[in-house]
C-alpha cells in the first residue's frame, strides 16, 4: 500500500518467512516452482487460514510425483508435492533486500530504539496480545485508545518534579504603614478603654 503511494516502508520482514525453499527454484514470470527433477509446480489458488492471512497454493501434477524417485522423502503421505506461500512474498523479498542495505540497517536500529519498546509495553502491560473486538474498525479504535493511555502515562512521568516559583514585586510600604503596626503592638497594654473594660469585668466578678 505504501509502495503504491510512492513511500518506502522500512518495516522488517516476518520472522518465519524464508525467501527460498530448499530444492525448489521460483520463476516470477510464470509464477511457479521447479523441483530438482525439473518438474513444475504451478499456481493453483489463493487460500486464507484461520487467522485471516492470505496465502498461495502451488501443487505438482500427480503423474509427475508418482514416477519420481524423491517422492518418499518429498511427499510421503500425499499424491503430489504441495507448497504454501504467503501472498505477499514479493513484498517480503523487497523488505529483506532493503534491510541488508545501509539505510535499512540504520532505520532498523532507529526502530529498535523508538517503536519496538512501545509495542513490547502494549503487549505486556496493556493486554494487547489479543483484541476482543469484531471488525477491523473496532480493533483500530482499541489500538488508538491504548496508544492515548500510553502517551498520557508517559507524559505524567516526564513532568518536572520541581515546582516553579514566581516572585512578585510588591510596592514598598510607606513610613506610616511601617510605624503604626509596631506602635499598636507596643502600646496595646496601656490602652485606657481596654483597661476600663477589664476593671468592669473584674468588679462584676467580685460582686457576684
TORNUBA-100492 format. One record per residue (C-alpha): x, y, z; residue number from 1. Coordinates in Angstrom, 3 decimals. Each point is the difference from the previous one (the first is absolute). Layout:
<rs>
{r {X Y Z} NUM},
...
</rs>
This chain:
<rs>
{r {0.000 0.000 0.000} 1},
{r {2.787 2.444 0.904} 2},
{r {1.994 -0.954 -3.075} 3},
{r {-2.996 0.834 -2.145} 4},
{r {-0.074 3.490 1.543} 5},
{r {3.668 0.585 -0.760} 6},
{r {1.242 -0.594 3.570} 7},
{r {2.751 -2.350 1.110} 8},
{r {-1.074 -2.301 2.858} 9},
{r {2.719 -0.971 2.492} 10},
{r {-1.972 -2.659 1.845} 11},
{r {2.148 -3.126 0.619} 12},
{r {-0.967 -3.260 -1.629} 13},
{r {-1.972 -2.733 1.710} 14},
{r {2.184 -2.224 2.169} 15},
{r {-1.205 -3.328 -1.464} 16},
{r {0.209 1.113 -3.603} 17},
{r {2.676 -1.713 -2.110} 18},
{r {0.835 1.600 -3.347} 19},
{r {1.018 -3.356 -1.502} 20},
{r {-1.191 -3.584 0.399} 21},
{r {2.673 -2.671 0.030} 22},
{r {-0.159 -2.117 -3.155} 23},
{r {-2.308 2.329 -1.927} 24},
{r {0.517 3.014 -2.226} 25},
{r {-2.638 2.636 -0.543} 26},
{r {-0.852 1.556 -3.376} 27},
{r {-1.646 3.379 0.544} 28},
{r {-1.190 0.393 -3.599} 29},
{r {-1.730 -3.385 -0.161} 30},
{r {-0.921 0.079 3.718} 31},
{r {1.048 -3.585 0.620} 32},
{r {2.624 -2.054 1.815} 33},
{r {2.329 -2.550 -1.582} 34},
{r {1.342 -2.995 1.939} 35},
{r {3.406 -1.677 -0.378} 36},
{r {-1.465 -2.504 -2.462} 37},
{r {-1.057 2.811 -2.323} 38},
{r {-3.749 -0.345 0.680} 39},
{r {-2.083 3.150 0.467} 40},
{r {-2.351 0.855 2.823} 41},
{r {-2.391 2.602 -1.471} 42},
{r {-2.211 2.355 1.949} 43},
{r {-3.394 -1.476 0.905} 44},
{r {-1.995 2.336 2.224} 45},
{r {-0.063 2.506 2.826} 46},
{r {-0.869 -1.107 3.509} 47},
{r {-0.514 1.637 3.389} 48},
{r {0.826 -1.588 3.320} 49},
{r {-1.762 0.186 3.344} 50},
{r {1.787 3.230 0.863} 51},
{r {-1.153 1.616 -3.257} 52},
{r {3.395 0.086 -1.698} 53},
{r {-0.084 -0.361 -3.758} 54},
{r {2.191 -2.742 -1.500} 55},
{r {0.683 -1.538 -3.398} 56},
{r {-0.041 -3.711 -0.862} 57},
{r {2.356 -1.705 -2.442} 58},
{r {-0.416 -3.663 -0.910} 59},
{r {1.743 -2.402 -2.316} 60},
{r {-1.775 -2.414 -2.311} 61},
{r {-0.653 -3.439 1.561} 62},
{r {1.408 -1.825 -3.038} 63},
{r {3.322 1.801 0.394} 64},
{r {0.337 -0.822 3.701} 65},
{r {-1.136 -3.603 -0.482} 66},
{r {3.027 -0.783 -2.152} 67},
{r {2.476 2.088 2.010} 68},
{r {2.658 -1.753 2.093} 69},
{r {-0.115 2.797 2.640} 70},
{r {-3.688 -0.486 0.827} 71},
{r {0.647 -2.038 3.217} 72},
{r {1.885 2.964 1.466} 73},
{r {-1.752 2.932 -1.737} 74},
{r {-3.664 -1.044 0.235} 75},
{r {-0.271 -3.278 1.945} 76},
{r {-3.668 0.342 1.055} 77},
{r {-1.493 1.844 -2.973} 78},
{r {-0.397 -0.650 -3.691} 79},
{r {2.078 2.998 -1.041} 80},
{r {2.276 2.678 1.411} 81},
{r {-1.700 3.155 1.297} 82},
{r {1.450 3.376 0.923} 83},
{r {-1.807 2.675 2.001} 84},
{r {1.380 3.527 -0.084} 85},
{r {-1.213 3.346 1.230} 86},
{r {-1.719 2.120 -2.596} 87},
{r {2.346 2.870 0.853} 88},
{r {3.250 -1.858 -0.693} 89},
{r {1.155 2.655 -2.481} 90},
{r {-0.466 2.737 2.595} 91},
{r {1.948 -2.017 2.564} 92},
{r {2.856 -0.503 -2.455} 93},
{r {0.231 3.731 -0.644} 94},
{r {-0.095 0.675 3.746} 95},
{r {2.849 -2.441 0.624} 96},
{r {2.019 1.590 -2.796} 97},
{r {-0.489 3.457 1.556} 98},
{r {1.075 -1.280 3.426} 99},
{r {3.312 -1.247 -1.346} 100},
{r {0.939 3.460 -1.274} 101},
{r {1.517 2.749 2.134} 102},
{r {-3.137 2.231 0.148} 103},
{r {-2.065 -3.011 0.977} 104},
{r {2.381 -0.895 2.825} 105},
{r {-0.088 3.576 1.283} 106},
{r {-3.798 0.055 -0.039} 107},
{r {-0.071 -3.400 1.685} 108},
{r {2.099 1.325 2.898} 109},
{r {-2.252 3.056 0.235} 110},
{r {-3.066 -2.250 0.101} 111},
{r {1.528 -2.074 2.797} 112},
{r {0.513 3.131 2.106} 113},
{r {-3.346 1.705 -0.597} 114},
{r {-2.747 -2.331 -1.223} 115},
{r {0.810 -3.490 1.256} 116},
{r {0.014 0.978 3.724} 117},
{r {-3.448 1.529 -0.408} 118},
{r {-1.400 -3.169 -1.576} 119},
{r {1.593 -2.054 2.768} 120},
{r {-1.629 2.142 2.692} 121},
{r {-3.398 -0.175 -1.712} 122},
{r {0.202 -3.792 -0.216} 123},
{r {1.303 -0.598 3.514} 124},
{r {-1.787 2.618 2.129} 125},
{r {-3.024 1.136 -2.053} 126},
{r {-1.465 -3.423 -0.878} 127},
{r {0.328 0.375 -3.763} 128},
{r {1.088 -3.545 -0.708} 129},
{r {-3.558 -0.538 -1.172} 130},
{r {-2.621 2.576 -0.987} 131},
{r {-3.459 -1.148 1.074} 132},
{r {-1.944 2.027 -2.534} 133},
{r {-1.665 -0.669 -3.304} 134},
{r {0.912 1.606 -3.301} 135},
{r {3.132 1.905 -0.832} 136},
{r {-1.489 3.400 0.874} 137},
{r {-0.647 -1.080 3.598} 138},
{r {3.523 -1.374 0.304} 139},
{r {1.319 3.303 -1.345} 140},
{r {-1.935 1.923 2.680} 141},
{r {1.372 -2.286 2.710} 142},
{r {3.532 0.553 -1.222} 143},
{r {-0.425 3.784 -0.074} 144},
{r {-1.469 0.139 3.518} 145},
{r {2.840 -2.137 1.324} 146},
{r {2.536 2.258 -1.699} 147},
{r {-1.648 3.061 1.582} 148},
{r {0.213 -1.624 3.449} 149},
{r {3.658 -0.828 -0.593} 150},
{r {0.792 3.572 -1.059} 151},
{r {-1.807 1.498 3.014} 152},
{r {1.863 -2.248 2.405} 153},
{r {3.296 0.871 -1.640} 154},
{r {-0.841 3.710 0.161} 155},
{r {-0.756 -0.179 3.720} 156},
{r {3.293 -1.739 0.668} 157},
{r {2.018 2.616 -1.885} 158},
{r {-1.471 3.064 1.735} 159},
{r {2.603 1.949 2.048} 160},
{r {-0.132 -0.846 3.702} 161},
{r {1.171 3.429 1.200} 162},
{r {-2.757 2.587 0.130} 163},
{r {0.888 3.287 -1.587} 164},
{r {-0.212 2.918 2.419} 165},
{r {-1.047 3.449 -1.110} 166},
{r {1.220 3.075 1.836} 167},
{r {-2.399 2.974 -0.068} 168},
{r {1.418 3.452 0.787} 169},
{r {-2.343 1.759 2.461} 170},
{r {0.002 3.790 0.433} 171},
{r {2.147 1.293 2.859} 172},
{r {-2.154 0.992 3.036} 173},
{r {0.002 3.604 1.223} 174},
{r {1.474 1.210 3.290} 175},
{r {-3.424 0.156 1.719} 176},
{r {-0.774 -3.593 -1.038} 177},
{r {3.307 -1.131 1.514} 178},
{r {-0.253 1.912 3.314} 179},
{r {-3.702 -0.395 0.785} 180},
{r {-0.014 -3.812 0.495} 181},
{r {3.068 0.193 2.269} 182},
{r {-1.528 2.811 2.085} 183},
{r {-3.278 -1.896 0.417} 184},
{r {1.720 -3.188 1.169} 185},
{r {2.132 1.882 2.551} 186},
{r {-2.754 2.248 1.423} 187},
{r {-2.819 -2.499 -0.068} 188},
{r {0.314 -0.842 3.707} 189},
{r {-0.305 3.699 0.979} 190},
{r {-3.197 0.583 -1.916} 191},
{r {-2.320 1.897 2.424} 192},
{r {-3.257 -1.271 -1.497} 193},
{r {1.184 -3.542 0.243} 194},
{r {1.104 0.487 3.612} 195},
{r {-3.440 1.398 0.956} 196},
{r {-1.747 -3.016 -1.523} 197},
{r {2.276 -2.385 1.860} 198},
{r {-0.661 1.828 3.316} 199},
{r {-3.782 -0.216 -0.526} 200},
{r {0.208 -3.726 -0.723} 201},
{r {2.092 -0.577 3.128} 202},
{r {-2.359 2.074 2.123} 203},
{r {-3.096 -1.875 -1.148} 204},
{r {1.761 -3.294 0.647} 205},
{r {0.920 0.925 3.602} 206},
{r {-3.517 1.320 0.714} 207},
{r {-1.597 -3.258 -0.989} 208},
</rs>
